[in-house]
Amino acid sequence: MKQILENTLWDIVIIGGGATGMGSAIDAASRGYKTLLIEKDDYGKGTSSKSTKLIHGGVRYLQQGNFSLVLEALKERAILKRNAPHIVHDLKFVVPTYDWWESPFYGIGLKLYDWLAGKEGFGDSEFLSKEETIAYIPTVSQEGLRGGVIYHDGQFDDTRLLVNMMQTAKEQGATVLNYTQFLEFSKNDQSLIDGATIQNVFTKEKYQIKAKSIINATGVFSDSIRQKDNPSIPKIMTSSQGVHIVLDKSFLPSDTAIMIPETEDGRVLFAVPWHDKIIIGTTDTPVSKYDSEPLPKEKEIDFLLTHTGKYLTKNPTKKDIKSVFVGLRPLVKNGNAENTAEISREHVIEVSKSGLISIAGGKWTTYRKMAEDTVDKATMVAVVPFVKSETEFLNIHGHQKQKSEQNPLSIYGTDSKHIKKLGDINPKLKEKIHPNYPFIKAQVVWAIQKEDAKTIEDILARRIRLLFLDAQACIDVAESVADLLQEHLAMSNEWKEKQIVDLKKLAQQYLLT
């Protein structure tokens, strides 16, 4: 690794292994540029693992009149469904209506949404009678219910896609490393960035790398990298946190999601079926301190429970919450916006005087276009021959059109047969890691062997989503998963015990009790 890192003149180095960084690695490598991506934690540990799990145009941006962002996101939604059909799929949403004006008002807005999507739409919106609304959402609150509007959008598993993107980047020729930290830039006689010092988080070994261009794709942490380039540069990032609670399927026993278009804090609220659970989210609370594991505030939990109770017959309480996860939105400062819910999710690319390229803002759905724009800019800074991006038609690793919802391994696409084979070779790997969930030990071994998983958290939070689905179940399986990890990575007992302690401490943050 030292030979590869230090003896290569990289065309493009990317700091940050979330959606935008990984998208940039795929884009750069697929154009033939020598590409290195480093991530100080695991891929997607921050914002990219804590989304509402939707690939969507953004109904609320339509409400704000931001048609350009909606158009771009709808186009990218269609591209992503085509390039990763094993992960991205159509999801029906119902907007229940209780006032006489709501159905025509939201119905017209959603017809505009359909029209903007054009031939790339996932399905036409329709007006629903009261009876039809109840048929789609059996547990919807029926008091005063007049009907509803149904529309279509996309859903995905965010870090499952991110892991497949990592594999895609490698297949295109990129060098991709998690647990590798950026320390500082190196500059030439003209004060232009020409490389960096990076460090393996576990071994503490440092490497001096040379680069023609460096992309800062660190989301909410962008300013910390920008200020390592220029300490006096003003900050451009702001953020709000979005809290999600996870409930049992009994609260919404349907394959249809609910969209509540207007809440007290000006956000759209969703109740979304996901991996046989229901995700309720999201809030919008401005924050000044950025952490990869932000904590929910009491009032945010109450807000979600109260609004959910208004629209469902079965009122959830704190005891019903299986897991709570919190993500930070990477927002670019806007002096005109009174609150963070109004700040646009359009992306901004900045090139500093010394040549650092920072990509900020944006959202999961538009990651591919953000990456394309960023790499276009990087080719100018690196002074390399321009090659046009072809990621619009590049299949993501695992691409498989036929998707069986009944098969829990189907989300792996073409990798599912390899995971099944692991179990055929060693029948013990067919055992479930928890009796209440479909995840098997072969998935753990696959994550270690083929998906760069290096800790129990990598596996239970991001390769298998148990931490996000049921934090207590995650605690229950920590030791058995640690045993598998220790065996396959040949680590010490001390290492294993620390892994278990760290995982349980983290999982407690996802529990309210």
C-alpha positions as CSV (number, residue, x, y, z in Angstrom):
1,M,0.0,0.0,0.0
2,K,2.8,2.4,0.8
3,Q,4.3,1.7,-2.7
4,I,1.0,2.4,-4.4
5,L,0.2,5.5,-2.4
6,E,3.6,7.2,-2.4
7,N,4.9,6.2,-5.9
8,T,1.8,7.3,-7.8
9,L,1.2,10.8,-9.1
10,W,-2.6,10.9,-8.6
11,D,-4.7,12.9,-11.1
12,I,-7.5,13.3,-8.6
13,V,-7.5,12.7,-4.8
14,I,-10.9,12.8,-3.0
15,I,-11.3,13.4,0.7
16,G,-14.6,12.0,1.9
17,G,-16.3,8.6,1.4
18,G,-20.0,9.6,1.4
19,A,-22.3,9.8,-1.5
20,T,-20.6,12.7,-3.2
21,G,-17.1,11.6,-2.7
22,M,-17.8,8.0,-3.8
23,G,-19.7,9.3,-6.8
24,S,-16.7,11.5,-7.7
25,A,-14.4,8.5,-7.4
26,I,-16.6,6.5,-9.8
27,D,-16.8,9.4,-12.2
28,A,-13.0,10.2,-12.2
29,A,-11.9,6.6,-12.5
30,S,-14.3,5.7,-15.2
31,R,-12.9,8.6,-17.3
32,G,-9.4,7.0,-16.9
33,Y,-7.9,9.4,-14.3
34,K,-5.7,8.0,-11.6
35,T,-8.0,8.3,-8.6
36,L,-7.6,7.9,-4.9
37,L,-10.4,8.3,-2.3
38,I,-9.8,8.4,1.4
39,E,-12.3,8.3,4.3
40,K,-11.3,8.8,7.9
41,D,-14.1,6.6,9.2
42,D,-16.2,4.0,7.3
43,Y,-17.9,4.9,4.1
44,G,-21.1,6.8,4.8
45,K,-20.7,7.0,8.6
46,G,-22.0,10.5,8.6
47,T,-24.9,12.0,6.7
48,S,-24.9,9.4,3.9
49,S,-26.1,6.6,6.1
50,K,-28.8,8.6,7.9
51,S,-31.1,9.8,5.1
52,T,-34.9,9.2,4.9
53,K,-34.0,6.4,2.4
54,L,-35.8,8.2,-0.5
55,I,-34.6,8.8,-4.0
56,H,-36.9,11.7,-4.9
57,G,-37.3,14.9,-6.8
58,G,-38.3,16.8,-3.7
59,V,-41.9,17.7,-3.4
60,R,-41.1,20.5,-0.9
61,Y,-38.7,22.1,-3.4
62,L,-41.6,22.3,-5.8
63,Q,-43.6,24.1,-3.0
64,Q,-40.6,26.6,-2.8
65,G,-40.7,27.2,-6.6
66,N,-37.3,25.6,-7.1
67,F,-38.1,23.9,-10.4
68,S,-34.5,23.6,-11.6
69,L,-33.6,21.4,-8.6
70,V,-36.7,19.3,-8.9
71,L,-36.1,18.8,-12.6
72,E,-32.5,17.7,-12.0
73,A,-33.4,15.4,-9.1
74,L,-36.2,13.8,-11.1
75,K,-33.8,13.1,-14.0
76,E,-31.2,11.7,-11.6
77,R,-33.9,9.6,-9.9
78,A,-34.6,7.8,-13.2
79,I,-30.9,7.4,-14.0
80,L,-30.3,5.8,-10.5
81,K,-33.3,3.4,-10.9
82,R,-31.9,2.3,-14.3
83,N,-28.3,1.9,-13.0
84,A,-29.1,0.3,-9.7
85,P,-32.5,-1.5,-10.0
86,H,-31.5,-4.0,-7.3
87,I,-31.5,-1.2,-4.7
88,V,-33.7,1.6,-6.0
89,H,-37.4,0.9,-6.5
90,D,-40.7,2.6,-6.9
91,L,-42.7,3.5,-3.8
92,K,-46.3,4.8,-3.6
93,F,-47.0,7.7,-1.3
94,V,-50.4,8.8,-0.1
95,V,-51.2,12.3,1.1
96,P,-54.3,12.0,3.3
97,T,-56.6,15.0,3.1
98,Y,-58.9,16.4,5.8
99,D,-59.9,19.9,4.6
100,W,-62.0,20.5,1.4
101,W,-59.2,22.4,-0.3
102,E,-56.3,19.9,0.3
103,S,-57.1,17.4,-2.4
104,P,-57.3,19.9,-5.3
105,F,-54.3,21.9,-3.9
106,Y,-51.9,18.9,-3.4
107,G,-53.4,17.1,-6.4
108,I,-52.5,20.0,-8.8
109,G,-49.0,20.2,-7.3
110,L,-48.4,16.5,-7.7
111,K,-49.7,16.6,-11.3
112,L,-47.1,19.2,-11.9
113,Y,-44.5,16.9,-10.3
114,D,-45.6,14.1,-12.8
115,W,-45.4,16.6,-15.7
116,L,-41.8,17.6,-14.7
117,A,-40.8,14.0,-14.6
118,G,-42.2,13.4,-18.1
119,K,-41.5,10.0,-19.6
120,E,-39.1,9.3,-16.7
121,G,-41.9,9.3,-14.1
122,F,-42.5,6.3,-11.9
123,G,-46.3,6.5,-12.2
124,D,-49.2,8.9,-12.4
125,S,-50.6,10.6,-9.4
126,E,-54.3,10.1,-8.7
127,F,-57.1,11.4,-6.5
128,L,-58.4,8.9,-3.9
129,S,-61.8,8.6,-2.3
130,K,-62.0,8.1,1.5
131,E,-62.4,4.4,1.0
132,E,-59.5,4.1,-1.4
133,T,-57.3,6.0,1.0
134,I,-58.2,3.6,3.9
135,A,-57.5,0.6,1.6
136,Y,-54.0,1.9,0.9
137,I,-53.3,3.0,4.6
138,P,-55.5,0.8,6.9
139,T,-54.2,2.6,10.0
140,V,-54.8,6.2,8.8
141,S,-56.8,8.4,11.2
142,Q,-60.4,8.3,9.8
143,E,-61.8,11.2,11.8
144,G,-62.6,14.0,9.3
145,L,-60.8,12.1,6.5
146,R,-62.1,13.2,3.1
147,G,-59.8,11.3,0.8
148,G,-56.2,11.6,-0.5
149,V,-53.8,11.9,-3.3
150,I,-51.4,9.1,-4.4
151,Y,-48.1,9.7,-6.2
152,H,-44.9,7.8,-6.9
153,D,-41.3,8.3,-5.9
154,G,-38.2,6.2,-5.3
155,Q,-36.8,4.4,-2.3
156,F,-33.4,2.8,-1.6
157,D,-31.1,1.6,1.1
158,D,-28.5,4.4,1.3
159,T,-25.4,2.6,2.6
160,R,-26.1,-0.6,0.6
161,L,-26.0,1.6,-2.5
162,L,-22.8,3.3,-1.2
163,V,-21.1,0.0,-0.6
164,N,-22.0,-1.0,-4.2
165,M,-20.7,2.4,-5.4
166,M,-17.4,1.7,-3.6
167,Q,-17.1,-1.6,-5.4
168,T,-17.9,0.1,-8.7
169,A,-15.2,2.7,-8.1
170,K,-12.7,-0.1,-7.5
171,E,-13.8,-1.9,-10.6
172,Q,-13.2,1.3,-12.6
173,G,-9.6,1.4,-11.3
174,A,-9.9,3.8,-8.3
175,T,-8.0,3.1,-5.1
176,V,-10.5,3.5,-2.3
177,L,-9.6,3.4,1.4
178,N,-11.7,3.7,4.5
179,Y,-10.1,4.5,7.9
180,T,-7.5,6.7,6.2
181,Q,-7.4,10.2,7.5
182,F,-6.3,13.4,5.7
183,L,-3.8,15.4,7.9
184,E,-2.5,18.3,5.9
185,F,-1.8,19.7,2.4
186,S,1.6,20.0,0.7
187,K,2.2,23.0,-1.6
188,N,4.7,23.9,-4.3
189,D,6.7,27.1,-4.8
190,Q,3.7,28.8,-6.3
191,S,1.6,28.0,-3.1
192,L,-0.5,25.6,-5.1
193,I,-1.6,22.3,-3.6
194,D,0.5,19.4,-4.9
195,G,-0.3,16.6,-2.4
196,A,-1.1,15.7,1.1
197,T,-0.1,13.8,4.2
198,I,-2.6,11.0,5.1
199,Q,-2.6,8.5,7.9
200,N,-4.0,5.0,8.5
201,V,-6.3,5.4,11.5
202,F,-5.5,2.0,13.0
203,T,-1.7,1.6,12.4
204,K,-1.0,5.4,12.6
205,E,1.3,5.0,9.6
206,K,1.6,8.2,7.6
207,Y,2.0,8.5,3.8
208,Q,3.1,11.4,1.7
209,I,1.0,11.5,-1.5
210,K,1.4,13.6,-4.7
211,A,-1.7,14.9,-6.5
212,K,-2.5,17.1,-9.5
213,S,-5.9,18.0,-7.9
214,I,-7.7,17.4,-4.6
215,I,-11.5,17.3,-4.0
216,N,-12.9,18.1,-0.6
217,A,-16.2,16.1,-0.4
218,T,-16.6,16.0,3.3
219,G,-20.2,17.3,3.6
220,V,-20.9,19.2,6.9
221,F,-17.1,19.0,7.7
222,S,-16.1,20.8,4.5
223,D,-15.1,24.0,6.3
224,S,-12.5,22.2,8.4
225,I,-10.7,21.0,5.3
226,R,-11.1,24.4,3.6
227,Q,-9.4,26.0,6.6
228,K,-6.5,23.6,6.5
229,D,-5.9,25.1,3.1
230,N,-6.5,28.7,4.2
231,P,-7.1,29.3,7.9
232,S,-8.6,32.8,7.3
233,I,-11.2,31.7,4.7
234,P,-14.8,32.4,5.8
235,K,-17.0,29.4,6.5
236,I,-19.7,28.5,3.9
237,M,-21.4,25.5,5.6
238,T,-24.4,25.5,7.9
239,S,-26.5,22.6,9.0
240,S,-29.7,21.3,10.5
241,Q,-30.3,17.9,11.9
242,G,-32.9,15.5,10.8
243,V,-34.2,12.9,13.3
244,H,-35.9,9.7,12.3
245,I,-37.6,7.2,14.5
246,V,-38.2,3.5,13.6
247,L,-41.4,1.7,14.6
248,D,-42.8,-1.8,14.0
249,K,-44.7,-2.4,10.8
250,S,-48.0,-2.7,12.8
251,F,-48.2,1.1,12.9
252,L,-48.4,1.2,9.1
253,P,-49.2,-2.4,7.8
254,S,-48.8,-1.4,4.2
255,D,-46.3,-1.1,1.3
256,T,-47.5,2.5,0.8
257,A,-45.8,5.5,2.5
258,I,-47.5,8.5,3.9
259,M,-46.4,12.1,3.1
260,I,-47.5,14.9,5.3
261,P,-46.9,18.0,3.3
262,E,-46.9,20.7,6.0
263,T,-45.7,20.4,9.6
264,E,-45.2,23.1,12.3
265,D,-41.5,23.5,11.4
266,G,-42.2,23.8,7.6
267,R,-40.9,20.4,6.7
268,V,-42.5,17.6,4.8
269,L,-42.9,14.5,7.1
270,F,-42.8,11.0,5.9
271,A,-43.9,7.6,7.3
272,V,-42.0,5.1,5.1
273,P,-42.0,1.3,5.1
274,W,-38.4,0.1,5.0
275,H,-37.0,-3.4,5.7
276,D,-40.2,-4.5,7.3
277,K,-40.2,-1.5,9.7
278,I,-41.6,2.0,9.5
279,I,-39.3,5.1,9.4
280,I,-40.9,8.4,10.6
281,G,-39.0,11.5,9.7
282,T,-37.7,14.1,9.5
283,T,-37.2,17.1,11.7
284,D,-35.3,20.3,10.9
285,T,-33.3,21.7,13.9
286,P,-30.4,24.1,13.2
287,V,-27.2,23.0,14.8
288,S,-23.8,24.7,15.2
289,K,-21.8,21.7,16.3
290,Y,-21.1,18.9,13.8
291,D,-20.7,15.4,14.9
292,S,-20.7,12.1,12.9
293,E,-23.1,10.7,15.6
294,P,-25.4,13.6,16.5
295,L,-28.0,13.1,19.3
296,P,-31.7,13.7,19.1
297,K,-33.3,16.3,21.2
298,E,-36.3,15.5,23.4
299,K,-38.5,18.0,21.6
300,E,-37.7,16.4,18.2
301,I,-38.8,12.9,19.4
302,D,-42.0,14.5,20.8
303,F,-42.6,16.3,17.5
304,L,-42.4,13.1,15.5
305,L,-44.6,11.1,17.9
306,T,-47.2,13.9,18.0
307,H,-47.4,14.3,14.3
308,T,-47.5,10.6,13.7
309,G,-50.3,10.3,16.3
310,K,-52.4,12.9,14.4
311,Y,-52.4,10.8,11.2
312,L,-52.4,7.2,12.5
313,T,-55.1,5.4,14.5
314,K,-52.4,3.6,16.6
315,N,-50.5,6.3,18.6
316,P,-46.8,5.5,19.0
317,T,-45.1,6.2,22.3
318,K,-41.4,6.3,23.2
319,K,-41.6,2.7,24.3
320,D,-42.5,1.7,20.7
321,I,-39.4,3.2,19.2
322,K,-37.0,0.5,18.0
323,S,-34.2,2.9,16.9
324,V,-33.5,6.6,16.5
325,F,-31.0,7.9,14.0
326,V,-29.9,11.5,13.3
327,G,-28.3,12.9,10.2
328,L,-26.9,16.3,9.5
329,R,-27.8,18.2,6.3
330,P,-24.8,19.7,4.5
331,L,-26.3,23.1,3.6
332,V,-24.5,26.1,2.0
333,K,-25.2,29.3,3.8
334,N,-27.8,31.6,2.4
335,G,-28.2,35.0,3.9
336,N,-31.8,35.3,2.7
337,A,-33.2,32.2,4.3
338,E,-34.9,32.6,7.7
339,N,-34.6,29.0,8.6
340,T,-32.7,25.9,7.4
341,A,-35.8,24.3,6.0
342,E,-35.8,27.1,3.3
343,I,-32.2,26.7,2.3
344,S,-31.8,25.2,-1.2
345,R,-30.2,21.8,-1.6
346,E,-28.5,22.8,-4.8
347,H,-24.8,22.2,-4.8
348,V,-21.9,24.6,-4.9
349,I,-18.4,24.0,-6.2
350,E,-15.6,26.3,-5.0
351,V,-12.0,26.4,-6.1
352,S,-9.6,28.1,-3.7
353,K,-6.6,30.2,-4.8
354,S,-4.3,27.2,-4.1
355,G,-6.5,24.8,-6.2
356,L,-8.6,23.0,-3.5
357,I,-11.9,22.0,-5.0
358,S,-14.7,21.9,-2.5
359,I,-18.1,20.4,-3.4
360,A,-20.8,21.4,-0.9
361,G,-24.6,21.1,-0.5
362,G,-26.7,18.8,-2.6
363,K,-28.6,15.7,-1.7
364,W,-28.3,11.9,-2.1
365,T,-30.6,11.8,-5.2
366,T,-28.3,14.2,-7.2
367,Y,-24.9,12.7,-6.1
368,R,-24.1,11.5,-9.7
369,K,-24.6,15.0,-11.3
370,M,-22.7,16.6,-8.4
371,A,-19.8,14.2,-9.0
372,E,-19.8,14.9,-12.7
373,D,-19.7,18.7,-12.2
374,T,-16.9,18.3,-9.6
375,V,-14.7,16.1,-11.7
376,D,-15.2,18.4,-14.7
377,K,-13.8,21.2,-12.5
378,A,-11.0,18.9,-11.2
379,T,-9.8,18.2,-14.8
380,M,-9.2,21.9,-15.2
381,V,-7.2,22.3,-12.0
382,A,-5.2,19.1,-12.6
383,V,-4.6,20.2,-16.3
384,V,-5.3,16.7,-17.6
385,P,-7.0,15.9,-21.0
386,F,-10.7,16.3,-20.7
387,V,-12.7,13.1,-21.0
388,K,-16.5,13.3,-20.9
389,S,-18.3,11.6,-18.0
390,E,-20.2,8.4,-18.9
391,T,-21.7,7.7,-15.5
392,E,-25.2,8.4,-16.7
393,F,-25.1,5.0,-18.4
394,L,-22.7,3.2,-16.0
395,N,-24.3,0.3,-14.1
396,I,-23.6,0.1,-10.3
397,H,-22.0,-3.1,-9.0
398,G,-24.7,-5.7,-8.3
399,H,-26.9,-4.4,-11.1
400,Q,-29.8,-6.9,-11.6
401,K,-33.2,-6.1,-13.1
402,Q,-35.2,-9.0,-11.6
403,K,-35.7,-8.2,-7.9
404,S,-37.5,-10.6,-5.6
405,E,-38.9,-8.6,-2.6
406,Q,-39.4,-12.0,-0.8
407,N,-35.7,-12.8,-0.9
408,P,-33.8,-10.8,1.8
409,L,-30.6,-11.2,-0.2
410,S,-32.1,-9.6,-3.4
411,I,-30.8,-6.2,-2.4
412,Y,-27.3,-7.5,-3.1
413,G,-28.2,-8.0,-6.8
414,T,-25.7,-10.3,-8.5
415,D,-23.7,-10.7,-5.3
416,S,-26.6,-12.6,-3.7
417,K,-25.5,-15.9,-5.4
418,H,-22.0,-15.5,-4.0
419,I,-23.4,-15.0,-0.5
420,K,-25.6,-18.0,-0.9
421,K,-22.5,-20.0,-2.1
422,L,-20.7,-19.1,1.2
423,G,-23.6,-20.8,3.1
424,D,-23.5,-23.8,0.8
425,I,-19.8,-24.3,1.4
426,N,-20.2,-23.8,5.2
427,P,-23.8,-24.5,6.4
428,K,-23.1,-22.7,9.7
429,L,-23.0,-19.4,7.7
430,K,-26.7,-20.0,6.8
431,E,-27.6,-19.4,10.5
432,K,-29.4,-16.2,11.3
433,I,-27.5,-13.7,13.5
434,H,-30.8,-12.8,15.3
435,P,-34.0,-15.0,15.4
436,N,-36.3,-12.0,14.6
437,Y,-34.4,-10.8,11.5
438,P,-33.4,-12.4,8.1
439,F,-29.7,-11.5,8.3
440,I,-27.4,-14.5,8.1
441,K,-23.7,-15.1,9.1
442,A,-22.7,-15.4,5.4
443,Q,-23.6,-11.7,5.0
444,V,-21.1,-10.8,7.8
445,V,-18.4,-12.9,6.2
446,W,-19.1,-11.3,2.8
447,A,-19.0,-7.8,4.3
448,I,-15.5,-8.6,5.7
449,Q,-14.2,-10.2,2.5
450,K,-15.6,-8.0,-0.2
451,E,-17.1,-4.9,1.3
452,D,-14.2,-3.4,3.4
453,A,-15.9,-3.9,6.8
454,K,-13.4,-3.6,9.5
455,T,-15.4,-3.2,12.7
456,I,-18.6,-4.6,14.2
457,E,-20.2,-1.2,13.7
458,D,-19.3,-1.3,10.0
459,I,-21.3,-4.5,9.7
460,L,-24.3,-3.9,12.0
461,A,-24.8,-0.2,11.1
462,R,-24.0,0.0,7.4
463,R,-23.5,-3.5,5.7
464,I,-26.5,-5.0,7.6
465,R,-28.8,-2.3,8.8
466,L,-29.7,-3.8,12.2
467,L,-28.6,-0.8,14.3
468,F,-31.0,1.4,12.3
469,L,-33.8,-1.2,12.5
470,D,-33.6,-2.4,16.1
471,A,-30.9,-1.1,18.4
472,Q,-31.6,-3.6,21.2
473,A,-31.3,-6.5,18.7
474,C,-28.0,-5.0,17.6
475,I,-26.7,-5.1,21.2
476,D,-28.0,-8.7,21.5
477,V,-25.9,-10.0,18.6
478,A,-22.7,-7.9,19.2
479,E,-20.8,-10.8,20.7
480,S,-21.6,-13.4,18.0
481,V,-20.8,-11.0,15.2
482,A,-17.5,-10.0,17.0
483,D,-16.6,-13.7,17.1
484,L,-16.9,-13.9,13.3
485,L,-15.0,-10.7,12.8
486,Q,-12.2,-11.8,15.1
487,E,-11.9,-15.1,13.3
488,H,-11.8,-13.7,9.8
489,L,-9.5,-10.7,10.6
490,A,-7.3,-12.7,13.0
491,M,-7.5,-10.2,15.8
492,S,-6.8,-10.4,19.5
493,N,-9.3,-11.0,22.3
494,E,-8.6,-7.5,23.6
495,W,-9.5,-6.1,20.2
496,K,-12.7,-8.1,20.2
497,E,-13.8,-7.0,23.7
498,K,-13.2,-3.3,22.8
499,Q,-15.2,-3.8,19.6
500,I,-18.2,-5.1,21.7
501,V,-17.9,-2.3,24.2
502,D,-17.8,0.4,21.5
503,L,-20.7,-1.1,19.6
504,K,-22.9,-1.4,22.7
505,K,-22.1,2.2,23.7
506,L,-23.0,3.4,20.2
507,A,-26.2,1.4,20.1
508,Q,-27.3,2.9,23.4
509,Q,-27.4,6.3,21.6
510,Y,-29.9,4.8,19.1
511,L,-32.2,3.7,22.1
512,L,-34.3,6.1,24.1
513,T,-34.2,3.9,27.3
